[in-house]
Amino acid sequence: MLKLKFDKNGLIPAIIQDAKTKEILMLAYMNAESFKRTLKTKKTWFYSRSRKKFWMKGEESGNVQKVKKIYVDCDADTILVLVEPKGAACHNGYNSCFYRTEKGKIILKKVFDPKKVYRK
Amino acid sequence: MLKLKFDKNGLIPAIIQDAKTKEILMLAYMNAESFKRTLKTKKTWFYSRSRKKFWMKGEESGNVQKVKKIYVDCDADTILVLVEPKGAACHNGYNSCFYRTEKGKIILKKVFDPKKVYRK
């Protein structure tokens, strides 16, 4: 197993890519424990910097991500996770979190209504 | 233009993806100035945390990345840049920095010899 370089907060960015379509779905952060859980459960687990807690993608929405492959970059300070997503990745209702251009133009269609999926 | 959320060090992670093949090439960090230069020159500019300086991808190796599209995620704290790469992205001689699995298995072929491309 490669030794990952976590930052001074104990986190490493994880790029989540759809294994089939190659679309980038999201970027989130893992700590050592969420990386372990990701390996063990084959579902994506992250660490929320704002909520200061672990979370499994889809624990509330049901939109889990099944892990297919994991790659590590040259500096071992970023990981790339190829997943088979069930449902959409973005809590705003889009398939990918990258649904806007830098000018703010929305380039994806909403696939679910966040109000109906998230309780809070 | 969307207002990007730079972190407390003034940086934002930028995922670099091949516009054609959809392969993830690298992840690097931009500050406000390197983002501006990226927009202006249509080449990727980053900020090196270790060397504490701007750099343009390819300034030494010649392996520049022509910017095709820029997307911003839901929280505006990550950007995704689709590029047309000239040559390989990784300073270790691979097309992508993600050339290893989490177990350390190399899954890409080396396309150049770093010793011949980088002076230092």
Interface residues (C-beta under 8 A of the other chain):
Chain A: M1 L2 P13 I15 Q17 T21 K22 E23 I24 M26 L27 L39 K69 I70 Y71 V72 D73 C74 D75 T78 I79 L80 C90 H91 N92 Y94 C97 F98 Y99 R100 T101 E102 K103 G104 I107
Chain B: M1 L2 P13 I15 Q17 T21 K22 E23 I24 M26 L27 L39 K69 I70 Y71 V72 D73 C74 D75 T78 I79 L80 C90 H91 N92 Y94 C97 F98 Y99 R100 T101 E102 K103 G104 I107
